[in-house]
Amino acid sequence: METWASFRVGGQRLHGMLHLPDIPRPAAGFPAVVMLHGFTGHRSESHRLFVLLSRYLMRLGMASLRFDFRGSGDSEGDFSEMTVSREVEDALEAVAYVRDLPEIDAARVAVLGFSLGGMVAALAAERARPERLALCAPATPEVMLRTLPFGQVPAGIADRGGWPVGREFYLELPRLDPVAALQRYRGPVRVFHGDADTSVPLEAGVRYARAAGAELIAFPGAGHTFDSLRAVEDFQREVARFLTMSL
């Protein structure tokens, strides 16, 4: 079953899609994963990567929530207000929302973050306490700082391909250390990365994996969004294997 979901953060409403398996609910509830999209992304992600993964997991008996951060997709707010810290707040509230659902086993809620969402997931993990953590092509502050227009922090709003990126987004990045934050999380971690990723180099994924003492799954020839039919299939299979390991 797929149904609309919404919750509030800071007085603004966030919208998403909740996927529940079409099988009888286990006594403790379904295990679930909260999916965090990337910079200028949305709850479906590029070439419907999150939609396909949610439906794949649903067939395996796992629920999921994929939602739009504030200022993205259909959620309230303006993108110019977006910062990584605000997205961490959104992620924490999304996890709390899923844990409160009667269909879900609150002890078995995982988090998956893609690109900037991977950095958000690493920063949120210590407080969110997910049952496990999947980092997919996770960005770092250094990678995001490369998007600075002309290498300078804008005085106001920067126009990044029609997206209004606020000054505070860039000012905050040097203060963030998602790799150190990940080391404070004690649950299982796995990193998934295309070895031909030119947006977030594979070295970023290696840094996260080393910090967590985690396995890194590298997909040969895959770009940032796992951008081939073969890569999508491999991505779904490997991510599902990790997320459903204890089912």
ROFIPA-797637 format. One record per residue (C-alpha): x negated, y, z. Coordinates in pm, 1 decimal, padded with zeros to 6 digits. Example, Ala and Ser with C-alpha at 12.3 -4.5 7.8 and 13.67 -1.06 7.14 Angstrom:
BEGIN
{xx: -01230.0 yy: -00450.0 zz: 00780.0}
{xx: -01367.0 yy: -00106.0 zz: 00714.0}
! end
This chain:
BEGIN
{xx: 00000.0 yy: 00000.0 zz: 00000.0}
{xx: -00121.9 yy: 00348.8 zz: -00085.3}
{xx: 00031.0 yy: 00647.9 zz: 00087.5}
{xx: -00041.7 yy: 01018.5 zz: 00134.4}
{xx: -00217.3 yy: 01115.4 zz: 00454.7}
{xx: -00275.3 yy: 01453.8 zz: 00615.5}
{xx: -00422.3 yy: 01593.4 zz: 00935.3}
{xx: -00526.9 yy: 01934.8 zz: 01066.7}
{xx: -00866.8 yy: 02084.9 zz: 01146.1}
{xx: -00898.2 yy: 02440.0 zz: 01272.0}
{xx: -00539.2 yy: 02519.1 zz: 01181.8}
{xx: -00580.3 yy: 02404.6 zz: 00821.0}
{xx: -00428.9 yy: 02093.2 zz: 00670.3}
{xx: -00642.2 yy: 01833.5 zz: 00496.5}
{xx: -00492.6 yy: 01592.5 zz: 00245.5}
{xx: -00595.3 yy: 01243.3 zz: 00148.1}
{xx: -00489.0 yy: 00894.1 zz: 00051.6}
{xx: -00457.1 yy: 00604.9 zz: 00293.2}
{xx: -00500.9 yy: 00251.9 zz: 00155.6}
{xx: -00356.9 yy: -00036.3 zz: 00358.8}
{xx: -00393.2 yy: -00402.8 zz: 00254.0}
{xx: -00076.4 yy: -00570.6 zz: 00127.0}
{xx: -00104.5 yy: -00855.1 zz: 00375.5}
{xx: 00035.9 yy: -00904.2 zz: 00726.6}
{xx: -00129.0 yy: -00677.5 zz: 00979.8}
{xx: -00378.5 yy: -00862.6 zz: 01201.9}
{xx: -00301.9 yy: -00859.3 zz: 01573.6}
{xx: -00571.6 yy: -00599.1 zz: 01641.6}
{xx: -00503.1 yy: -00404.9 zz: 01323.0}
{xx: -00693.3 yy: -00368.1 zz: 00997.2}
{xx: -01059.1 yy: -00270.4 zz: 00985.5}
{xx: -01100.1 yy: 00058.1 zz: 00800.4}
{xx: -01352.0 yy: 00293.8 zz: 00643.3}
{xx: -01339.0 yy: 00673.2 zz: 00616.1}
{xx: -01490.0 yy: 00800.5 zz: 00287.9}
{xx: -01668.9 yy: 01137.0 zz: 00267.3}
{xx: -01706.2 yy: 01291.0 zz: -00078.0}
{xx: -01994.1 yy: 01498.1 zz: -00211.1}
{xx: -02066.1 yy: 01864.9 zz: -00283.5}
{xx: -01790.0 yy: 02009.8 zz: -00509.3}
{xx: -01636.6 yy: 01660.8 zz: -00509.6}
{xx: -01295.9 yy: 01534.3 zz: -00401.5}
{xx: -01125.7 yy: 01228.2 zz: -00261.0}
{xx: -01133.4 yy: 01037.9 zz: -00594.3}
{xx: -01500.4 yy: 01120.0 zz: -00667.0}
{xx: -01669.0 yy: 01101.1 zz: -01005.8}
{xx: -01512.8 yy: 00852.1 zz: -01249.8}
{xx: -01273.0 yy: 00750.0 zz: -00967.9}
{xx: -01552.0 yy: 00585.3 zz: -00771.0}
{xx: -01368.6 yy: 00616.0 zz: -00436.8}
{xx: -01032.1 yy: 00511.0 zz: -00579.6}
{xx: -01177.3 yy: 00192.4 zz: -00725.1}
{xx: -01373.2 yy: 00114.0 zz: -00409.0}
{xx: -01067.1 yy: 00167.6 zz: -00186.9}
{xx: -00860.0 yy: -00070.1 zz: -00398.0}
{xx: -01142.1 yy: -00324.0 zz: -00404.7}
{xx: -01165.0 yy: -00315.0 zz: -00025.1}
{xx: -00787.2 yy: -00329.0 zz: 00008.4}
{xx: -00787.6 yy: -00665.2 zz: -00171.5}
{xx: -01043.0 yy: -00788.4 zz: 00081.7}
{xx: -00824.3 yy: -00690.5 zz: 00377.9}
{xx: -00986.7 yy: -00357.3 zz: 00462.7}
{xx: -00807.0 yy: -00022.7 zz: 00489.6}
{xx: -00957.2 yy: 00310.7 zz: 00391.1}
{xx: -00898.1 yy: 00682.8 zz: 00405.9}
{xx: -01040.3 yy: 00906.2 zz: 00133.0}
{xx: -00966.4 yy: 01274.0 zz: 00184.3}
{xx: -01060.2 yy: 01621.6 zz: 00063.6}
{xx: -01275.6 yy: 01836.5 zz: 00290.9}
{xx: -01141.2 yy: 02182.6 zz: 00368.4}
{xx: -01170.1 yy: 02401.4 zz: 00060.0}
{xx: -01197.7 yy: 02099.6 zz: -00173.0}
{xx: -00940.5 yy: 01910.0 zz: -00374.1}
{xx: -00587.4 yy: 01961.0 zz: -00242.6}
{xx: -00685.6 yy: 02050.7 zz: 00113.3}
{xx: -00627.7 yy: 02396.2 zz: 00256.4}
{xx: -00909.2 yy: 02647.1 zz: 00294.8}
{xx: -01144.0 yy: 02817.5 zz: 00051.4}
{xx: -01462.5 yy: 02660.5 zz: -00078.0}
{xx: -01652.9 yy: 02979.4 zz: 00002.7}
{xx: -01607.2 yy: 02894.7 zz: 00373.3}
{xx: -01762.7 yy: 02550.9 zz: 00332.4}
{xx: -02067.5 yy: 02461.5 zz: 00543.3}
{xx: -02211.0 yy: 02124.1 zz: 00637.5}
{xx: -02108.5 yy: 02182.0 zz: 01000.1}
{xx: -01747.9 yy: 02243.3 zz: 00894.3}
{xx: -01753.4 yy: 01918.8 zz: 00698.1}
{xx: -01889.9 yy: 01737.0 zz: 01003.8}
{xx: -01587.6 yy: 01870.1 zz: 01195.8}
{xx: -01359.2 yy: 01742.6 zz: 00919.5}
{xx: -01525.9 yy: 01401.0 zz: 00926.7}
{xx: -01491.7 yy: 01368.3 zz: 01304.0}
{xx: -01122.9 yy: 01456.0 zz: 01286.8}
{xx: -01068.8 yy: 01213.3 zz: 00997.8}
{xx: -01220.7 yy: 00928.3 zz: 01200.0}
{xx: -01004.8 yy: 01019.6 zz: 01500.5}
{xx: -00697.0 yy: 01031.9 zz: 01276.8}
{xx: -00763.3 yy: 00683.7 zz: 01139.0}
{xx: -00834.9 yy: 00538.0 zz: 01482.4}
{xx: -00496.0 yy: 00663.0 zz: 01604.3}
{xx: -00300.4 yy: 00489.1 zz: 01327.9}
{xx: -00102.6 yy: 00189.4 zz: 01457.2}
{xx: -00206.0 yy: -00022.8 zz: 01157.3}
{xx: -00578.7 yy: 00018.0 zz: 01229.6}
{xx: -00817.8 yy: -00158.6 zz: 01465.5}
{xx: -00971.4 yy: 00145.1 zz: 01639.1}
{xx: -01286.2 yy: -00051.2 zz: 01724.8}
{xx: -01358.9 yy: -00131.9 zz: 01361.5}
{xx: -01363.6 yy: 00200.3 zz: 01178.5}
{xx: -01664.8 yy: 00253.0 zz: 00951.7}
{xx: -01781.5 yy: 00565.8 zz: 00769.4}
{xx: -01908.1 yy: 00591.6 zz: 00412.5}
{xx: -02065.6 yy: 00911.1 zz: 00283.8}
{xx: -02164.7 yy: 00994.4 zz: -00073.3}
{xx: -02427.4 yy: 01257.4 zz: -00165.2}
{xx: -02365.2 yy: 01561.7 zz: 00059.6}
{xx: -02103.9 yy: 01342.5 zz: 00228.7}
{xx: -02389.9 yy: 01106.8 zz: 00315.5}
{xx: -02571.1 yy: 01386.7 zz: 00495.5}
{xx: -02245.3 yy: 01476.9 zz: 00671.9}
{xx: -02201.8 yy: 01112.0 zz: 00773.9}
{xx: -02553.1 yy: 01095.4 zz: 00920.9}
{xx: -02497.8 yy: 01416.6 zz: 01118.7}
{xx: -02157.1 yy: 01299.8 zz: 01245.7}
{xx: -02250.7 yy: 00939.9 zz: 01328.2}
{xx: -02364.9 yy: 00989.5 zz: 01687.9}
{xx: -02034.2 yy: 01154.1 zz: 01784.1}
{xx: -01804.2 yy: 00959.8 zz: 01550.6}
{xx: -01946.4 yy: 00624.0 zz: 01664.4}
{xx: -01837.8 yy: 00432.1 zz: 01353.5}
{xx: -01852.9 yy: 00055.2 zz: 01363.5}
{xx: -02100.1 yy: 00078.3 zz: 01073.3}
{xx: -02236.2 yy: 00343.4 zz: 00838.5}
{xx: -02279.4 yy: 00330.1 zz: 00459.9}
{xx: -02490.1 yy: 00608.0 zz: 00304.6}
{xx: -02455.9 yy: 00635.1 zz: -00073.4}
{xx: -02714.3 yy: 00851.7 zz: -00253.9}
{xx: -02735.7 yy: 01063.1 zz: 00065.5}
{xx: -02853.3 yy: 01420.4 zz: 00015.6}
{xx: -03096.7 yy: 01607.8 zz: 00238.2}
{xx: -03113.9 yy: 01979.4 zz: 00323.1}
{xx: -03416.6 yy: 02010.4 zz: 00094.1}
{xx: -03219.3 yy: 01870.0 zz: -00199.6}
{xx: -02928.3 yy: 02106.0 zz: -00137.9}
{xx: -03158.7 yy: 02407.2 zz: -00111.9}
{xx: -03258.1 yy: 02343.4 zz: -00472.4}
{xx: -02915.4 yy: 02476.2 zz: -00571.0}
{xx: -03013.7 yy: 02823.3 zz: -00448.3}
{xx: -02962.9 yy: 03074.6 zz: -00729.9}
{xx: -03308.2 yy: 03201.6 zz: -00832.1}
{xx: -03445.4 yy: 03053.7 zz: -00509.7}
{xx: -03290.6 yy: 03333.4 zz: -00300.8}
{xx: -03013.3 yy: 03318.4 zz: -00041.5}
{xx: -02728.2 yy: 03522.9 zz: -00191.0}
{xx: -02613.4 yy: 03838.2 zz: -00018.3}
{xx: -02252.6 yy: 03719.2 zz: -00045.2}
{xx: -02085.4 yy: 03456.2 zz: -00258.7}
{xx: -02292.1 yy: 03263.7 zz: -00513.4}
{xx: -02125.2 yy: 03149.3 zz: -00836.9}
{xx: -02229.0 yy: 02788.9 zz: -00887.4}
{xx: -02054.0 yy: 02682.9 zz: -01204.1}
{xx: -01728.8 yy: 02843.7 zz: -01093.2}
{xx: -01759.3 yy: 02723.6 zz: -00733.0}
{xx: -01787.2 yy: 03007.7 zz: -00476.3}
{xx: -02067.2 yy: 02899.0 zz: -00243.0}
{xx: -02096.5 yy: 03109.9 zz: 00071.4}
{xx: -02415.5 yy: 03256.3 zz: 00213.9}
{xx: -02371.5 yy: 03066.4 zz: 00542.7}
{xx: -02389.5 yy: 02731.3 zz: 00360.6}
{xx: -02746.2 yy: 02807.7 zz: 00252.2}
{xx: -02852.2 yy: 02974.8 zz: 00578.3}
{xx: -02749.4 yy: 02669.0 zz: 00779.9}
{xx: -02934.0 yy: 02407.0 zz: 00574.4}
{xx: -03285.9 yy: 02463.4 zz: 00717.9}
{xx: -03144.1 yy: 02418.2 zz: 01068.6}
{xx: -03007.5 yy: 02070.2 zz: 00994.1}
{xx: -03196.8 yy: 01744.4 zz: 01045.6}
{xx: -02973.6 yy: 01455.3 zz: 00936.5}
{xx: -03260.3 yy: 01205.0 zz: 00939.2}
{xx: -03330.8 yy: 01274.2 zz: 01307.5}
{xx: -02956.4 yy: 01265.2 zz: 01380.0}
{xx: -02930.5 yy: 00924.0 zz: 01215.6}
{xx: -03197.0 yy: 00787.5 zz: 01450.0}
{xx: -02964.3 yy: 00856.9 zz: 01743.2}
{xx: -02691.6 yy: 00634.6 zz: 01596.0}
{xx: -02709.8 yy: 00273.8 zz: 01713.9}
{xx: -02474.8 yy: 00094.0 zz: 01474.7}
{xx: -02553.6 yy: -00095.1 zz: 01152.5}
{xx: -02662.1 yy: 00123.4 zz: 00858.1}
{xx: -02715.0 yy: 00045.5 zz: 00490.7}
{xx: -02826.5 yy: 00283.6 zz: 00216.5}
{xx: -02713.0 yy: 00253.0 zz: -00147.7}
{xx: -02895.7 yy: 00448.3 zz: -00417.6}
{xx: -02941.0 yy: 00447.8 zz: -00793.9}
{xx: -03309.6 yy: 00429.9 zz: -00881.7}
{xx: -03255.3 yy: 00668.5 zz: -01176.4}
{xx: -03082.5 yy: 00934.3 zz: -00964.2}
{xx: -03203.7 yy: 01278.8 zz: -01075.0}
{xx: -02970.7 yy: 01476.7 zz: -00845.2}
{xx: -03077.8 yy: 01316.7 zz: -00517.2}
{xx: -03408.6 yy: 01132.9 zz: -00566.1}
{xx: -03440.3 yy: 00777.1 zz: -00442.2}
{xx: -03703.2 yy: 00901.9 zz: -00195.5}
{xx: -03423.0 yy: 01068.2 zz: 00002.4}
{xx: -03248.8 yy: 00734.8 zz: 00044.0}
{xx: -03577.3 yy: 00576.5 zz: 00147.4}
{xx: -03618.7 yy: 00840.4 zz: 00421.8}
{xx: -03275.9 yy: 00763.8 zz: 00565.4}
{xx: -03330.6 yy: 00388.2 zz: 00547.0}
{xx: -03665.4 yy: 00411.5 zz: 00726.9}
{xx: -03519.7 yy: 00635.3 zz: 00997.9}
{xx: -03243.6 yy: 00385.4 zz: 01068.6}
{xx: -03452.3 yy: 00071.5 zz: 01017.9}
{xx: -03192.3 yy: -00013.7 zz: 00754.9}
{xx: -03185.3 yy: -00201.7 zz: 00427.6}
{xx: -03179.7 yy: 00005.6 zz: 00110.0}
{xx: -02999.7 yy: -00136.3 zz: -00194.6}
{xx: -03140.4 yy: 00022.4 zz: -00511.3}
{xx: -02938.2 yy: -00014.8 zz: -00831.6}
{xx: -03165.0 yy: -00041.8 zz: -01138.3}
{xx: -03097.6 yy: 00227.3 zz: -01400.1}
{xx: -02810.1 yy: 00381.7 zz: -01202.8}
{xx: -02775.9 yy: 00759.3 zz: -01176.4}
{xx: -02639.8 yy: 00970.0 zz: -00894.1}
{xx: -02276.8 yy: 00860.7 zz: -00930.0}
{xx: -02355.6 yy: 00498.5 zz: -01017.9}
{xx: -02263.3 yy: 00600.0 zz: -01369.4}
{xx: -02219.2 yy: 00285.5 zz: -01575.2}
{xx: -01959.3 yy: 00011.2 zz: -01566.7}
{xx: -02220.3 yy: -00237.2 zz: -01449.1}
{xx: -02342.6 yy: -00001.2 zz: -01176.9}
{xx: -01987.1 yy: 00058.8 zz: -01052.2}
{xx: -01925.0 yy: -00315.7 zz: -01026.1}
{xx: -02254.2 yy: -00371.6 zz: -00845.2}
{xx: -02186.2 yy: -00075.8 zz: -00615.2}
{xx: -01841.0 yy: -00204.6 zz: -00518.8}
{xx: -01969.3 yy: -00553.3 zz: -00452.6}
{xx: -02267.3 yy: -00448.7 zz: -00239.6}
{xx: -02081.1 yy: -00184.3 zz: -00039.1}
{xx: -01792.3 yy: -00422.7 zz: 00025.5}
{xx: -02035.0 yy: -00695.4 zz: 00132.8}
{xx: -02176.9 yy: -00460.6 zz: 00396.1}
{xx: -01846.9 yy: -00313.8 zz: 00515.9}
{xx: -01667.9 yy: -00649.8 zz: 00540.8}
{xx: -01964.5 yy: -00838.7 zz: 00684.3}
{xx: -01786.3 yy: -00913.6 zz: 01010.9}
{xx: -01442.4 yy: -00991.7 zz: 00864.4}
! end
